[in-house]
Amino acid sequence: TSAAFLAKAGHSVLLCEKEHTCGGLLNTFERDGFFYDSGIRATENSGVLFPMIRKLGLDIEFVPNKISVGIEDRVIRINDLKSVEAYQELLSDFYPENRHEIDEITIQIKKIMNYMEVQYGIDNPMFLDIKEDRDYFIKAIVPWMFKYAVTAPKISKLQEPVVDFLRRYTQNQSLLDIICQHFFQNTPAFFALSYIKLYLEYQYPLGGIGTIVKKMVDYINNHGGVIQTNTEILSVDPENKLITDSSGKSYGYRRLIWAADQKLLYRNIDTEKVIDSRLREVISNRRDLIKDKTGNDSVFTLFLALDIDPEYFAKIASGHFFYTPSKVGQSKAGPIPLDGDRKTIESWLKDFLALTTYEISIPVMRDATMAPPGKTGLIVSSLFDYKLTKLIEEQGWYEEFKVYVEALIIKNLEVSIYPGITGAIMQQFSSTPLTMAKTSGNTDGAIVGWGFTNKPVPAESRIPKILKSIQTPIPDVFQAGQWTYSPAGMPISILTGKIAADQVIRELK
Ligand SMILES: Cc1cc2nc3c(=O)[nH]c(=O)nc-3n(C[C@H](O)[C@H](O)[C@H](O)COP(=O)(O)OP(=O)(O)OC[C@H]3O[C@@H](n4cnc5c(N)ncnc54)[C@H](O)[C@@H]3O)c2cc1C
C-alpha cells in the first residue's frame, strides 16, 4: 500500500520483498490446476480495502463470500443480521441448560455489533481527499463523527479478553470454548463479539486473494515504482541511510518504511556501529522492550485436492465455513504440552484436533475457475501454537508430525461433516507455524501481529492515535503493517501503509 501510494504521488519507490512473490500473508498459489490461498481466506472491507482499491483505480471483481458456522451435525448460514438469532438458537440447542445465559450473551453480541457498525460505517478518512470527496465529508463523515464520539468510549471499555468478558454470563467452559476458540488467545471482547457482523462483510476477489496483490504490483510497476523480489533486507544503517540485502547490495533511502516483522527491524541494526549515542540508546531501548514480546497465534493448514464436485460441499455449508466437530470444546484437551515428549504430544494432538474449530475455505465455491471442473480444493486450518511446533522440530519428528496431523484432520472431517472425502483425495500437503514464520519472516509465525497476551502489547491500540502508530524512534524510518497497531489484520496493514505513505509524501514535499 505504501509503495503504491508513493508511486501514485510520483516518488521514486523501491519495494524489497524477500520472497519470489509479493503479498506476504495475502497470497494465492496453484498446484496441478487447484488454486489455494495461503494466507487470509477472504477479505473484509472495514472501510479500508474498497476505498484503497478505488483510490488506486484497481480493477478487481469481488463476489460475496458467504460464511457458515457449524457444530457437529448442525450448520447455519450467516446471511444477514438475523443470523445472530440463528446462532443463538444453535447454541441453545447444544447447551439447553445455559439457554438464559446464551440469551444474555446474544444481547451483548448485538450491542457490540452495533458499535462496530459505527466504527466501520464509513470509508476511512485516510483514503479521502478533502477536495475531491467534499460531499462525502459533509454528508457522511461529519454526522459519523458525532456518532463515533459517543461509541468510541464504549468500544474502549471492551478491551478485556473475550473469555473473561463472557465469564460474567456463563461458567460453562464448553460453551465459552465454542464461542471463542477460533479467536486468538485473549482477543479483546469488542473484536471477537462483532464477528457475525464482519462475516456479512466478507468478500472474495475473483482469481483468489492474490488478485489484489497482482493488481497492486501492476499498479506500482506502471507508476514508475521498482519492485525487487528475492531481495531480503539483512541490515539497516540508520546513520548512513542505507539498507543492505542478502547479496551484499546496498540501497540508499531518503525515507524507509519497514513493513515486515518489527523485531527484525531492530535486529537488523548494528547498534555497535551507531555513532550518535542518543540514537543508539533509543534503538536499544526499543529492541529490549520488544525482545520478549510474543506474536499472536499461528495456524496449521491442510490443503486438499479432492475428486469431488463442489456441489457436494455446497449442500453442506458455504464456501467459507467455521466448523467444530464436537460441542465439548478444546479446553478438554488440556494445556498445550510444551514440555511433553512425543507420546504425550501425539495424545494431546489427537484430543485437540477432535475438539478444535476449523476454518474451511473452498475457493472454487466462490470462483469456478479455482479448481478443475468437477473437482474441489479445500483449505482447512486451525489456530496452532508456534512453540509446540518448534519443540516438535527440535525433537526430530517434524515431518511425521505433519503427516500425523493431516491424517487426524481428514479423519475428523470424514466422520463428522464431510463423509467420503478420504477416498477422493488426489493430493494433500500442509503448512505449519514454522512455514508461516519462514515465508513471512514474522515472529512466532504470527498471522496478525502482536499477541494479545503481551502485557502491555507493544503497539498503539487506540484508534484516535493511529496516525502516530507509524512512527519509530529512528529518524526517517517509519513502520507499517500488522506489527504497527493492535488489534491488527489486513485492514490495519493497508491503513498503516497509507498513513506511512502520507507522512513521507508530506515530509518530502
Ligand atoms: C490463515 C489466515 C487467516 C487470516 N484471516 C484474517 C481475517 O479474517 N481478517 C484479517 O483482517 N486478517 C486476517 N489474517 C491476517 C492478515 O492476512 C495479515 O495480518 C496481513 O495480511 C499482514 O500483512 P502485512 O503486510 O502487515 O504483513 P505480511 O503479510 O507478513 O508481509 C510482510 C512481508 O515482508 C516480507 N519480508 C519479511 N522480512 C523481510 C526482509 N528482511 N526483507 C524483505 N522482505 C521481507 C515478507 O516476505 C512479506 O511479504 C489472516 C492471516 C492468515 C494467515
The ligand as an ORCA input file, in Angstrom:
! r2SCAN-3c Opt
* xyz 0 1
  C      -4.968    -18.122      7.710
  C      -5.050    -16.647      7.890
  C      -6.289    -16.062      8.088
  C      -6.387    -14.686      8.276
  N      -7.620    -14.139      8.422
  C      -7.740    -12.807      8.541
  C      -9.027    -12.202      8.593
  O     -10.048    -12.880      8.524
  N      -9.094    -10.857      8.714
  C      -7.970    -10.078      8.759
  O      -8.078     -8.857      8.836
  N      -6.742    -10.625      8.719
  C      -6.600    -11.962      8.604
  N      -5.360    -12.522      8.517
  C      -4.196    -11.664      8.770
  C      -3.743    -10.840      7.588
  O      -3.607    -11.647      6.457
  C      -2.383    -10.220      7.967
  O      -2.492     -9.559      9.205
  C      -1.913     -9.207      6.944
  O      -2.011     -9.729      5.645
  C      -0.482     -8.828      7.273
  O       0.033     -8.052      6.240
  P       1.422     -7.311      6.395
  O       1.741     -6.746      5.061
  O       1.393     -6.407      7.558
  O       2.485     -8.442      6.776
  P       2.934     -9.729      5.962
  O       1.822    -10.231      5.135
  O       3.549    -10.648      6.944
  O       4.034     -9.177      4.959
  C       5.348     -8.956      5.319
  C       6.172     -9.071      4.052
  O       7.512     -8.719      4.344
  C       8.369     -9.646      3.705
  N       9.628     -9.644      4.456
  C       9.840    -10.097      5.711
  N      11.122     -9.902      6.065
  C      11.728     -9.302      5.015
  C      13.056     -8.848      4.780
  N      14.021     -8.973      5.693
  N      13.330     -8.281      3.582
  C      12.366     -8.146      2.628
  N      11.095     -8.577      2.808
  C      10.787     -9.139      3.985
  C       7.618    -10.952      3.796
  O       8.102    -11.900      2.883
  C       6.201    -10.490      3.498
  O       5.933    -10.451      2.127
  C      -5.219    -13.889      8.301
  C      -3.979    -14.474      8.078
  C      -3.891    -15.841      7.867
  C      -2.535    -16.443      7.611
*
